[in-house]
Amino acid sequence: MDILRDLWLFLRERKKFWLAPVIVVLLLLGILIVIGGSSALAPFIYTLF
């Protein structure tokens, strides 16, 4: 959790709030890939792409 806190402090200090949606989308895609590769939901997730 220190990484997320440090990332938020960086974004706030440097006024780079436009990066927040990019980071959120990348995190969601990463979670989707992890779930899609190792669960029973994989066939349903692959049909989205």
N, C-alpha and C positions, 0 to 999 in steps of 0.2 A: 504494500500500500504506500510505501514511501515514494515509489516511482510516480504514482498518480498524484501525490501531493506535490512532489517536485515539479512535475509537468504543469500542474495548475499554477504553481507559483511563477514558473517561467512565463506561461501565457499571460498572467496578470501583470507581471513586471514589465514585460516587453511590449504589452498591448497588442498581442497577436491572437486576438480572440477568433479571427477567421480560421485559425487552425483547428479549433475545437470540433467543428462538424467533420472535418477530414479525419481526425483521430477517432471520433466515435464510429464513423463508418468503417474504418479499418479494423477497429476492435470487434464490431459486429460481424464483419466478414470472417475474421479469424475464428470467432466462436462458432460461426456457422460451419466452417471447414472442419473444425475439431469434432463437432457433433455429427456432421455428415459422414465423416470417415469411420466412425466407430460406434454407430448405433443402428437400431432397427429402422430409424427414420431416414436413413441414407437414400433409399430409392425415391422417397417423396421430395427430399431436398434437391436431388440431382435433376428432377423434372423442372425445377424453377429456373435452371440455367439451360 
